[in-house]
Amino acid sequence: MNELAAISFTTFFATVAPVDTAFMFAALTAGATPREKRSMALRGVLLATALLLLFALFGEALLKHLGISLAALTSAGGILLLLMGIDLVFARHSGALSTTRAETREAEHRRDISVFPLATPLLAGPGAMGAVILLTAQTRGDLAARGLVILMLLVVMAISLVLLLAAGRLERLLGITGMQVINRIFGILLSALAVQFLFDGIASSGLV
């Protein structure tokens, strides 16, 4: 269980990217009042959490309906997470972990960013959605294990809320260099986990 908790926390922290999101939030809400910032942060985190919980509860049923095996999901999830890990290590922005340039330009003209781009795609983006489906599907119906995965998701979302509320101070404390150091550390861990997921998916597929 400790191993599952560590894997889930690391994967969610890397895919939700609360530090990166806090920096983006600080930039997009520079002209908002403290009350507006708190309101947007709370609504954004609650909406993103609800969205990811939907994937955690019903993602596996959706896969069965579509005829997608756990081996295929594990392999595909491993590839996706590996690409995201590489983005983190090399500080690139592909759209899986952050907004694209077009999305950022659109967000700059919005007064309320709690739904877009904060809730999605920043907090509940493609990587986080894929990760939550992958991790919950791998519990294979074990309710205790699934509960632990969901608990780690909630912990990461709680951390995200704290960092969003302290986004301005965090930006001044860490700076761009500090943020990139944290991202690179979790990028390396995520890349290693992604390769392991890929190995597990291939091994369980029966191809080798």
C-alpha positions in Angstrom: 0.0 0.0 0.0 2.9 2.4 0.8 4.3 1.8 -2.7 0.9 2.5 -4.3 0.5 5.7 -2.3 4.0 6.9 -3.3 3.3 6.0 -7.0 -0.1 7.7 -7.0 1.1 10.8 -5.2 4.2 11.2 -7.5 2.1 10.7 -10.7 -0.7 13.1 -9.7 1.8 15.7 -8.5 3.6 15.6 -11.8 0.5 15.5 -14.0 -1.6 18.1 -12.1 1.6 20.2 -11.7 0.4 22.4 -8.8 3.6 24.5 -8.7 3.5 25.3 -12.5 -0.2 26.0 -12.2 0.3 28.4 -9.3 2.8 30.4 -11.4 0.4 30.5 -14.3 -2.5 31.5 -12.0 -0.4 34.4 -10.5 0.3 35.7 -14.0 -3.3 35.4 -15.2 -4.9 37.0 -12.1 -2.4 39.9 -11.7 -5.2 42.4 -12.0 -7.7 40.7 -9.7 -8.5 41.5 -6.1 -7.4 39.1 -3.3 -11.0 38.1 -2.8 -11.5 37.3 -6.6 -8.3 35.3 -6.6 -9.5 33.2 -3.6 -12.8 32.6 -5.2 -11.3 31.6 -8.6 -8.8 29.3 -6.9 -11.5 27.5 -4.8 -13.9 27.1 -7.7 -11.2 25.9 -10.0 -9.9 23.3 -7.6 -13.4 22.0 -6.7 -14.4 21.7 -10.4 -11.1 20.0 -11.3 -11.4 17.6 -8.4 -15.0 16.7 -9.3 -14.0 16.1 -12.9 -11.1 13.8 -12.0 -13.2 12.0 -9.4 -15.7 11.2 -12.3 -12.8 9.6 -14.2 -11.7 7.7 -11.1 -15.2 6.3 -10.5 -16.4 5.6 -14.0 -13.2 5.6 -16.2 -12.8 1.8 -15.9 -16.4 1.2 -16.9 -15.9 3.4 -19.9 -12.8 1.4 -20.9 -14.8 -1.8 -20.7 -17.6 -0.3 -22.8 -15.1 0.7 -25.5 -13.4 -2.7 -25.4 -10.0 -1.3 -24.2 -8.0 -3.8 -22.2 -6.0 -2.9 -19.1 -2.8 -3.9 -20.9 -3.5 -1.4 -23.7 -4.4 1.3 -21.2 -1.2 0.7 -19.2 1.0 0.8 -22.3 -0.7 3.9 -23.7 -0.7 5.6 -20.3 3.0 4.8 -20.0 3.7 6.4 -23.4 1.7 9.5 -22.5 3.2 9.9 -19.1 6.7 9.4 -20.5 6.1 12.3 -23.0 4.9 14.4 -20.1 7.9 13.5 -18.0 10.2 14.5 -20.9 8.4 17.8 -21.1 9.0 18.4 -17.4 12.7 17.5 -17.6 13.4 19.8 -20.6 10.9 22.5 -19.5 8.9 22.3 -22.6 5.1 23.1 -23.0 3.3 20.7 -25.2 -0.3 21.3 -24.0 -0.5 18.1 -22.0 0.7 19.8 -18.8 -0.1 23.4 -19.6 -2.2 25.6 -21.9 -1.2 26.1 -25.5 -0.3 29.6 -26.7 -3.8 30.0 -28.2 -5.4 29.0 -24.9 -3.1 31.3 -22.9 -4.0 34.3 -25.2 -7.7 33.5 -24.7 -7.4 33.2 -21.0 -5.6 36.6 -20.7 -8.9 38.3 -21.8 -11.1 36.4 -19.3 -12.1 38.0 -16.0 -12.9 34.7 -14.4 -10.5 31.9 -15.2 -11.8 29.3 -12.6 -13.3 27.0 -15.3 -11.0 27.8 -18.2 -8.1 27.5 -18.1 -7.7 26.8 -14.3 -9.9 23.8 -13.8 -9.2 22.4 -17.2 -6.7 22.1 -18.8 -4.3 23.3 -16.1 -5.4 21.2 -13.1 -7.5 18.5 -14.8 -5.7 18.2 -18.1 -5.3 15.2 -20.4 -2.3 13.9 -18.4 -4.2 14.0 -15.1 -7.3 12.4 -16.6 -5.2 9.6 -18.1 -3.3 9.1 -14.9 -6.4 8.8 -12.7 -8.0 6.2 -15.1 -4.8 4.3 -15.3 -4.1 4.1 -11.6 -7.7 3.3 -10.6 -7.9 0.6 -13.3 -4.8 -1.0 -12.0 -6.4 -1.6 -8.6 -8.5 -4.3 -10.3 -11.5 -3.8 -8.1 -9.7 -3.6 -4.8 -11.7 -1.0 -2.9 -9.0 -0.3 -0.4 -6.4 0.3 -3.1 -8.8 2.4 -5.1 -9.6 4.5 -2.0 -5.9 5.1 -1.5 -5.5 6.3 -5.1 -8.4 8.7 -4.7 -7.0 9.8 -1.3 -3.7 10.7 -3.0 -5.6 12.6 -5.7 -7.4 14.6 -3.0 -4.1 15.3 -1.2 -2.5 16.7 -4.4 -5.6 18.8 -5.1 -5.5 20.2 -1.6 -1.8 21.1 -2.1 -2.8 22.7 -5.4 -5.4 24.9 -3.6 -2.8 25.9 -0.9 -0.3 26.8 -3.6 -2.9 28.8 -5.7 -3.9 30.8 -2.6 -0.2 31.6 -2.0 0.7 31.9 -5.7 2.1 35.4 -5.4 4.4 34.6 -2.5 5.4 31.3 -4.1 6.4 33.1 -7.3 8.6 35.5 -5.3 10.1 32.7 -3.2 11.0 30.1 -5.8 11.3 32.2 -9.0 11.5 30.5 -12.4 14.7 28.6 -11.5 13.2 27.1 -8.4 10.0 26.0 -10.2 12.0 24.4 -13.0 14.1 22.5 -10.4 11.0 21.0 -8.8 9.5 20.2 -12.2 12.7 18.4 -13.4 12.8 16.3 -10.2 9.2 15.1 -10.7 9.8 14.8 -14.4 12.6 12.3 -13.8 10.4 10.3 -11.4 7.4 10.4 -13.7 9.5 9.2 -16.7 10.8 6.2 -14.6 7.2 5.4 -13.6 6.0 5.7 -17.2 8.6 3.3 -18.4 7.6 0.8 -15.7 3.9 1.2 -16.8 4.9 0.6 -20.4 6.9 -2.6 -19.4 3.9 -3.8 -17.3 1.5 -3.2 -20.1 3.6 -5.1 -22.6 4.2 -8.0 -20.2 0.5 -8.4 -19.4 -0.5 -8.1 -23.1 0.7 -11.6 -23.9 2.8 -10.3 -26.8 6.0 -11.4 -25.2 
